[in-house]
Amino acid sequence: MYQALYRKWRPKTFEDVVGQEHITDTLRRQAAQGRLSHAYLFTGTRGTGKTTCAKILAKAVNCQNPSDGDPCGQCPACLGIDNGSLLDVMELDAASNNGVDHVRALRDEAIYSPASVKYRVYIIDEVHMLSVAAFNALLKILEEPPAHLIFILATTELHKVPATILSRCQRFAFKRIMPQDIAQRLLYVSAQENIALSPDAAETLARLADGALRDALSLLDQCAAAGGTIDGPRVLDVLGLAGAVQTAQMMDLLLRRDVPGALMLLHQLYTGGKDVAALLGELSTLARDLLIRMTAPAGGAALLSGNYDSGTLESLAQSANATRLIYMATQLQSALADNLACANAFIQILNTFQYRIDVRNIRRFHVIIQICFHFLYPLAVAVEQRHQGLTGSLYHGVKFLTADFRGIFFKFLNDIADLVEDTAITKGIVTCIFYFVQNIAQVVQNIQLNALLRKMRNFVTVA
C-alpha cells in the first residue's frame, strides 16, 4: 500500500530532523548523559517536528543500543515505538481525550512501572485542548512524578497552556524551517523516490510550505501524482497559483490604475483555474515587499519574501508610494478575510438578478477596482458619514473629486463599457462592476453614467 511521503520520510533520529538543531543537539546530549527531565513542552507551528522529536526522544531514552544520544532504530524498543505496539510509550491526542476522566485514567495507569523498557513515556499532542479540570488533574503527577515516568507535551498555542503547567516543564520552541533547508530536503527525497524535481520547483514548494516541512512534502506528493518532470510552472499549474510573473503583472496594472487590463487579467486567471484568494494573498505579499524595500532598503532585506528579483521590485516601486501600498495591503487583507459586512452587501444584488456566484469571489473581484481608485475614499467622506450617521456606500466620495479626477473617472467608465461589450467577460465580474457603478449613480447624476448602468443591467439580466 502506498504511503504518503511525509509519513515515509518522517525522521527516525535527531540527526534526520531538519532546521531544529538548537533543540535536537540539546535533547541528544540529555539522552546521552542521562540528564532527563520528567516533563517536556514542545511549542511551535505545524509541521516543524514537535511530535517527531517527541517520538525520537522516547526511543532514545529506551533504546537498548543508543549511539551518542540517537536511537539505533533496530532494537525491539525502537521498533515497537515506531509501529505503535509498545504499550509503555503512548501517544495521545488531547483534542479527543480532553476530559478530566481521560487524564485521571492516565494518571492512575502512569504510576505502574514499565513492562519492557526503562521509561514509561506519554506524548500528549495539542495539549492546549485539555479542559481546565483536566489540566488540574494532570498537575499533581507533573509536580511529583515517579522516577520511571516522562511526559512530552506538544502544542501550537502556547498561550492556552496554564502557567502552572509551564513552570513544571522544560520548554523547547520549534521555529519555522528556513526555505533553503526545506528545498534541500525536497531535492533529497525526490532523488530517493525517483521524482524529477527541478531546483526552482523545490524553492517554490518550500516557499508555499510557510516553514512546515510536512506541508512541503505533501505538496510534493500532490505534484508528483500528476506525473512527468516537476518544474516551477508545473507546480503553479497543479496547485492553481498565479506565479510571481503574473502577480507582478497584476501589481503593475493596479499601480497604473489600468482597471480594464487588471480585470481582464483577473478574468484570464480565474477562468484558467487559478485561486482568486491565493492571487490576492500573493499581491499582499508583493505589496509588503515593496513597502519594506521602500521604507527600509538596507535593514529590511532579510524580511523580503524572496519571490521577486530586485529588478522587478525596483520597476514596481517607481509607480508606488508608501501610503498607497499600505492602503493596498489593508484592502487585500480585508478581502481575504471575507468580512461578512462586505459579503452581505453583494447578496442583495445577486438575489435581485437571480444569479448564483460565490460571494467571496465577488468581494475579491471588487477589491481590484477599489485598489485602482483609492482616491474615491477621501477623509471628507468619513467625516461626513460619521457626522450624519450615513450607512450608504463609501463611493459617495465621488462628489468631492476635482474636475481632473472626474475626467479620469469617466474615462474609466468608458473603458468598463468596452469590457461589457466583450462577451468573453464573466457575468461575475460585470455584476461586481454593476454594483460599483450603481452606488456612484446614486450620488452623481450623469447621462453617460446612467446609460452605462442600463447597458450593464441588460447584460446581467439577459446573459
BAMITOR-745085 format. One record per residue (C-alpha): x, y, z; residue number from 0. Coordinates in steps of 0.5 Angstrom, whole numbers, plus 500, padded with zeros to 3 digits. Each point is the difference from the previous one (the first is absolute). Example, Ala and Ser with C-alpha at 12.3 -4.5 7.8 and 13.67 -1.06 7.14 Angstrom:
// residues 2
525 / 491 / 516 / 0 $
502 / 507 / 498 / 1 $
END
This chain:
// residues 463
500 / 500 / 500 / 0 $
503 / 507 / 498 / 1 $
502 / 504 / 506 / 2 $
500 / 508 / 500 / 3 $
507 / 503 / 499 / 4 $
499 / 504 / 507 / 5 $
499 / 493 / 503 / 6 $
505 / 496 / 497 / 7 $
506 / 505 / 501 / 8 $
498 / 502 / 507 / 9 $
507 / 501 / 503 / 10 $
502 / 494 / 505 / 11 $
506 / 503 / 503 / 12 $
501 / 507 / 503 / 13 $
506 / 501 / 494 / 14 $
494 / 499 / 495 / 15 $
496 / 506 / 503 / 16 $
500 / 506 / 495 / 17 $
501 / 507 / 503 / 18 $
500 / 499 / 507 / 19 $
507 / 499 / 502 / 20 $
499 / 504 / 506 / 21 $
495 / 495 / 503 / 22 $
503 / 494 / 497 / 23 $
507 / 501 / 503 / 24 $
497 / 501 / 507 / 25 $
496 / 494 / 500 / 26 $
505 / 496 / 497 / 27 $
505 / 502 / 506 / 28 $
495 / 499 / 505 / 29 $
498 / 493 / 498 / 30 $
508 / 498 / 499 / 31 $
502 / 503 / 507 / 32 $
493 / 497 / 504 / 33 $
498 / 507 / 502 / 34 $
493 / 500 / 498 / 35 $
494 / 504 / 502 / 36 $
494 / 497 / 503 / 37 $
496 / 505 / 495 / 38 $
501 / 503 / 494 / 39 $
496 / 505 / 496 / 40 $
501 / 501 / 492 / 41 $
497 / 506 / 497 / 42 $
499 / 503 / 493 / 43 $
496 / 500 / 494 / 44 $
498 / 494 / 496 / 45 $
505 / 495 / 496 / 46 $
506 / 503 / 504 / 47 $
502 / 493 / 503 / 48 $
497 / 500 / 507 / 49 $
496 / 493 / 500 / 50 $
506 / 497 / 496 / 51 $
505 / 503 / 505 / 52 $
496 / 497 / 506 / 53 $
500 / 493 / 497 / 54 $
507 / 500 / 499 / 55 $
501 / 502 / 507 / 56 $
496 / 495 / 502 / 57 $
504 / 495 / 496 / 58 $
507 / 503 / 502 / 59 $
498 / 499 / 508 / 60 $
498 / 493 / 499 / 61 $
505 / 498 / 494 / 62 $
504 / 493 / 502 / 63 $
506 / 503 / 496 / 64 $
500 / 507 / 499 / 65 $
505 / 504 / 496 / 66 $
502 / 507 / 503 / 67 $
493 / 501 / 502 / 68 $
497 / 498 / 494 / 69 $
496 / 493 / 500 / 70 $
502 / 494 / 496 / 71 $
493 / 499 / 497 / 72 $
502 / 493 / 500 / 73 $
499 / 497 / 507 / 74 $
493 / 498 / 502 / 75 $
498 / 506 / 504 / 76 $
502 / 504 / 494 / 77 $
496 / 496 / 495 / 78 $
494 / 500 / 505 / 79 $
499 / 507 / 501 / 80 $
501 / 501 / 492 / 81 $
494 / 495 / 499 / 82 $
496 / 502 / 506 / 83 $
500 / 493 / 503 / 84 $
504 / 502 / 506 / 85 $
495 / 502 / 506 / 86 $
505 / 503 / 504 / 87 $
500 / 506 / 495 / 88 $
493 / 503 / 499 / 89 $
498 / 506 / 495 / 90 $
494 / 503 / 502 / 91 $
496 / 506 / 496 / 92 $
498 / 505 / 505 / 93 $
494 / 502 / 495 / 94 $
496 / 494 / 501 / 95 $
503 / 498 / 507 / 96 $
499 / 507 / 503 / 97 $
495 / 498 / 506 / 98 $
502 / 499 / 508 / 99 $
498 / 493 / 499 / 100 $
505 / 498 / 495 / 101 $
506 / 504 / 504 / 102 $
498 / 496 / 506 / 103 $
500 / 493 / 497 / 104 $
507 / 502 / 497 / 105 $
503 / 503 / 507 / 106 $
497 / 493 / 503 / 107 $
504 / 496 / 495 / 108 $
506 / 504 / 500 / 109 $
502 / 498 / 507 / 110 $
502 / 493 / 498 / 111 $
507 / 498 / 498 / 112 $
501 / 499 / 492 / 113 $
500 / 493 / 498 / 114 $
505 / 499 / 495 / 115 $
504 / 507 / 499 / 116 $
503 / 504 / 505 / 117 $
496 / 506 / 500 / 118 $
492 / 501 / 499 / 119 $
499 / 506 / 495 / 120 $
494 / 504 / 499 / 121 $
499 / 504 / 494 / 122 $
494 / 505 / 500 / 123 $
499 / 503 / 494 / 124 $
496 / 507 / 499 / 125 $
501 / 500 / 508 / 126 $
496 / 507 / 500 / 127 $
494 / 497 / 498 / 128 $
499 / 497 / 507 / 129 $
495 / 503 / 505 / 130 $
501 / 504 / 506 / 131 $
498 / 494 / 504 / 132 $
505 / 495 / 496 / 133 $
506 / 505 / 501 / 134 $
499 / 500 / 507 / 135 $
499 / 492 / 501 / 136 $
507 / 500 / 496 / 137 $
503 / 505 / 504 / 138 $
501 / 495 / 506 / 139 $
504 / 495 / 496 / 140 $
504 / 505 / 497 / 141 $
502 / 503 / 506 / 142 $
502 / 493 / 504 / 143 $
501 / 495 / 494 / 144 $
503 / 493 / 501 / 145 $
507 / 499 / 498 / 146 $
498 / 496 / 494 / 147 $
496 / 505 / 497 / 148 $
501 / 505 / 495 / 149 $
494 / 505 / 497 / 150 $
501 / 503 / 493 / 151 $
495 / 506 / 498 / 152 $
499 / 503 / 494 / 153 $
496 / 506 / 498 / 154 $
499 / 505 / 494 / 155 $
497 / 505 / 505 / 156 $
505 / 501 / 506 / 157 $
495 / 506 / 503 / 158 $
495 / 495 / 501 / 159 $
504 / 496 / 505 / 160 $
500 / 502 / 507 / 161 $
506 / 503 / 504 / 162 $
499 / 494 / 505 / 163 $
502 / 495 / 494 / 164 $
505 / 504 / 497 / 165 $
504 / 501 / 506 / 166 $
501 / 493 / 501 / 167 $
502 / 498 / 493 / 168 $
507 / 501 / 496 / 169 $
497 / 505 / 494 / 170 $
503 / 499 / 493 / 171 $
498 / 505 / 495 / 172 $
500 / 497 / 493 / 173 $
501 / 505 / 495 / 174 $
497 / 500 / 492 / 175 $
505 / 497 / 496 / 176 $
504 / 504 / 495 / 177 $
498 / 500 / 493 / 178 $
507 / 498 / 497 / 179 $
500 / 494 / 505 / 180 $
493 / 497 / 498 / 181 $
502 / 501 / 493 / 182 $
507 / 496 / 501 / 183 $
496 / 494 / 504 / 184 $
495 / 500 / 494 / 185 $
505 / 499 / 495 / 186 $
503 / 494 / 504 / 187 $
493 / 497 / 501 / 188 $
499 / 501 / 493 / 189 $
506 / 497 / 498 / 190 $
499 / 494 / 504 / 191 $
493 / 499 / 497 / 192 $
502 / 501 / 493 / 193 $
496 / 506 / 499 / 194 $
502 / 505 / 495 / 195 $
500 / 507 / 504 / 196 $
504 / 506 / 498 / 197 $
503 / 505 / 505 / 198 $
495 / 505 / 498 / 199 $
494 / 496 / 502 / 200 $
504 / 498 / 506 / 201 $
500 / 507 / 502 / 202 $
493 / 502 / 498 / 203 $
498 / 494 / 504 / 204 $
504 / 502 / 506 / 205 $
497 / 507 / 500 / 206 $
493 / 497 / 500 / 207 $
501 / 496 / 506 / 208 $
501 / 506 / 504 / 209 $
505 / 497 / 504 / 210 $
497 / 493 / 501 / 211 $
504 / 494 / 497 / 212 $
494 / 496 / 501 / 213 $
496 / 504 / 495 / 214 $
505 / 501 / 495 / 215 $
501 / 492 / 500 / 216 $
492 / 500 / 499 / 217 $
500 / 505 / 494 / 218 $
506 / 496 / 497 / 219 $
496 / 494 / 501 / 220 $
494 / 503 / 496 / 221 $
504 / 503 / 494 / 222 $
504 / 493 / 499 / 223 $
493 / 497 / 500 / 224 $
499 / 504 / 493 / 225 $
506 / 496 / 497 / 226 $
506 / 503 / 496 / 227 $
505 / 505 / 502 / 228 $
498 / 505 / 505 / 229 $
503 / 507 / 499 / 230 $
498 / 507 / 502 / 231 $
494 / 501 / 495 / 232 $
497 / 493 / 501 / 233 $
500 / 501 / 508 / 234 $
496 / 506 / 499 / 235 $
495 / 497 / 495 / 236 $
499 / 494 / 504 / 237 $
499 / 504 / 507 / 238 $
496 / 505 / 496 / 239 $
504 / 506 / 501 / 240 $
502 / 506 / 496 / 241 $
507 / 500 / 501 / 242 $
505 / 506 / 501 / 243 $
500 / 503 / 493 / 244 $
492 / 500 / 499 / 245 $
500 / 503 / 507 / 246 $
505 / 506 / 499 / 247 $
496 / 501 / 493 / 248 $
494 / 501 / 504 / 249 $
503 / 504 / 505 / 250 $
503 / 505 / 494 / 251 $
493 / 500 / 498 / 252 $
497 / 502 / 506 / 253 $
505 / 506 / 502 / 254 $
499 / 503 / 493 / 255 $
492 / 499 / 501 / 256 $
499 / 496 / 494 / 257 $
494 / 498 / 502 / 258 $
498 / 496 / 494 / 259 $
506 / 497 / 499 / 260 $
500 / 498 / 507 / 261 $
493 / 497 / 500 / 262 $
502 / 496 / 493 / 263 $
506 / 497 / 503 / 264 $
496 / 498 / 506 / 265 $
495 / 497 / 496 / 266 $
505 / 496 / 496 / 267 $
503 / 497 / 506 / 268 $
493 / 499 / 503 / 269 $
498 / 496 / 494 / 270 $
506 / 497 / 500 / 271 $
499 / 496 / 507 / 272 $
504 / 505 / 504 / 273 $
498 / 501 / 507 / 274 $
498 / 507 / 501 / 275 $
501 / 500 / 507 / 276 $
507 / 498 / 499 / 277 $
501 / 505 / 495 / 278 $
498 / 506 / 505 / 279 $
505 / 496 / 505 / 280 $
506 / 501 / 495 / 281 $
498 / 507 / 499 / 282 $
500 / 502 / 507 / 283 $
507 / 496 / 501 / 284 $
503 / 504 / 494 / 285 $
497 / 507 / 503 / 286 $
503 / 498 / 506 / 287 $
507 / 499 / 497 / 288 $
499 / 507 / 496 / 289 $
499 / 503 / 507 / 290 $
506 / 497 / 503 / 291 $
504 / 502 / 494 / 292 $
498 / 507 / 500 / 293 $
500 / 501 / 508 / 294 $
506 / 496 / 502 / 295 $
504 / 499 / 493 / 296 $
506 / 497 / 504 / 297 $
498 / 497 / 507 / 298 $
494 / 497 / 497 / 299 $
503 / 496 / 495 / 300 $
499 / 494 / 505 / 301 $
493 / 501 / 500 / 302 $
498 / 499 / 493 / 303 $
496 / 494 / 498 / 304 $
506 / 499 / 494 / 305 $
494 / 498 / 495 / 306 $
502 / 506 / 496 / 307 $
507 / 503 / 497 / 308 $
503 / 506 / 501 / 309 $
498 / 503 / 493 / 310 $
493 / 498 / 501 / 311 $
499 / 504 / 507 / 312 $
504 / 506 / 497 / 313 $
496 / 501 / 494 / 314 $
493 / 499 / 504 / 315 $
503 / 505 / 505 / 316 $
500 / 505 / 495 / 317 $
493 / 501 / 500 / 318 $
498 / 499 / 507 / 319 $
501 / 504 / 507 / 320 $
499 / 497 / 507 / 321 $
493 / 503 / 501 / 322 $
497 / 496 / 494 / 323 $
504 / 494 / 502 / 324 $
497 / 500 / 507 / 325 $
493 / 501 / 497 / 326 $
501 / 494 / 495 / 327 $
503 / 495 / 505 / 328 $
494 / 502 / 505 / 329 $
494 / 499 / 495 / 330 $
503 / 494 / 497 / 331 $
501 / 497 / 507 / 332 $
492 / 502 / 501 / 333 $
498 / 497 / 494 / 334 $
504 / 493 / 502 / 335 $
496 / 501 / 507 / 336 $
494 / 500 / 496 / 337 $
497 / 505 / 505 / 338 $
492 / 498 / 501 / 339 $
498 / 507 / 499 / 340 $
503 / 501 / 494 / 341 $
498 / 493 / 497 / 342 $
493 / 502 / 502 / 343 $
500 / 506 / 496 / 344 $
500 / 495 / 494 / 345 $
495 / 495 / 502 / 346 $
494 / 505 / 498 / 347 $
503 / 502 / 493 / 348 $
501 / 492 / 499 / 349 $
493 / 499 / 502 / 350 $
497 / 505 / 496 / 351 $
503 / 497 / 494 / 352 $
499 / 493 / 502 / 353 $
507 / 499 / 498 / 354 $
504 / 495 / 505 / 355 $
507 / 501 / 501 / 356 $
505 / 499 / 506 / 357 $
499 / 507 / 503 / 358 $
507 / 499 / 503 / 359 $
503 / 501 / 493 / 360 $
495 / 506 / 498 / 361 $
504 / 503 / 506 / 362 $
507 / 498 / 497 / 363 $
498 / 503 / 493 / 364 $
497 / 506 / 503 / 365 $
507 / 502 / 504 / 366 $
503 / 500 / 494 / 367 $
496 / 506 / 498 / 368 $
501 / 503 / 507 / 369 $
507 / 500 / 500 / 370 $
501 / 503 / 493 / 371 $
495 / 506 / 502 / 372 $
503 / 501 / 507 / 373 $
499 / 508 / 499 / 374 $
492 / 499 / 501 / 375 $
501 / 499 / 507 / 376 $
502 / 507 / 503 / 377 $
500 / 502 / 507 / 378 $
494 / 504 / 499 / 379 $
495 / 494 / 498 / 380 $
502 / 497 / 507 / 381 $
499 / 507 / 504 / 382 $
493 / 501 / 496 / 383 $
498 / 493 / 501 / 384 $
502 / 500 / 508 / 385 $
496 / 506 / 501 / 386 $
494 / 499 / 496 / 387 $
499 / 492 / 502 / 388 $
500 / 498 / 493 / 389 $
500 / 493 / 498 / 390 $
501 / 500 / 493 / 391 $
505 / 498 / 495 / 392 $
507 / 503 / 501 / 393 $
500 / 502 / 493 / 394 $
497 / 506 / 502 / 395 $
507 / 504 / 500 / 396 $
499 / 501 / 492 / 397 $
496 / 506 / 501 / 398 $
507 / 503 / 504 / 399 $
504 / 499 / 493 / 400 $
503 / 505 / 497 / 401 $
499 / 501 / 492 / 402 $
506 / 497 / 498 / 403 $
498 / 494 / 504 / 404 $
493 / 500 / 498 / 405 $
503 / 499 / 493 / 406 $
505 / 495 / 502 / 407 $
494 / 496 / 503 / 408 $
495 / 501 / 494 / 409 $
506 / 497 / 495 / 410 $
500 / 494 / 505 / 411 $
492 / 499 / 499 / 412 $
501 / 500 / 492 / 413 $
506 / 495 / 501 / 414 $
495 / 496 / 504 / 415 $
494 / 501 / 495 / 416 $
505 / 497 / 495 / 417 $
501 / 494 / 504 / 418 $
493 / 499 / 501 / 419 $
499 / 499 / 492 / 420 $
505 / 495 / 501 / 421 $
496 / 493 / 500 / 422 $
506 / 497 / 503 / 423 $
500 / 503 / 507 / 424 $
497 / 496 / 505 / 425 $
493 / 502 / 503 / 426 $
503 / 500 / 507 / 427 $
505 / 506 / 498 / 428 $
494 / 504 / 497 / 429 $
496 / 499 / 506 / 430 $
505 / 503 / 504 / 431 $
501 / 506 / 496 / 432 $
493 / 501 / 499 / 433 $
500 / 500 / 508 / 434 $
505 / 505 / 500 / 435 $
497 / 505 / 494 / 436 $
493 / 500 / 504 / 437 $
503 / 502 / 506 / 438 $
503 / 506 / 496 / 439 $
494 / 502 / 496 / 440 $
496 / 501 / 507 / 441 $
505 / 506 / 501 / 442 $
502 / 502 / 493 / 443 $
494 / 502 / 495 / 444 $
504 / 499 / 493 / 445 $
496 / 498 / 494 / 446 $
506 / 496 / 498 / 447 $
500 / 496 / 506 / 448 $
493 / 498 / 500 / 449 $
501 / 498 / 493 / 450 $
506 / 495 / 502 / 451 $
495 / 498 / 506 / 452 $
495 / 498 / 495 / 453 $
504 / 496 / 496 / 454 $
503 / 496 / 506 / 455 $
493 / 499 / 503 / 456 $
498 / 497 / 493 / 457 $
507 / 496 / 500 / 458 $
499 / 497 / 507 / 459 $
492 / 498 / 499 / 460 $
501 / 497 / 493 / 461 $
507 / 497 / 499 / 462 $
END
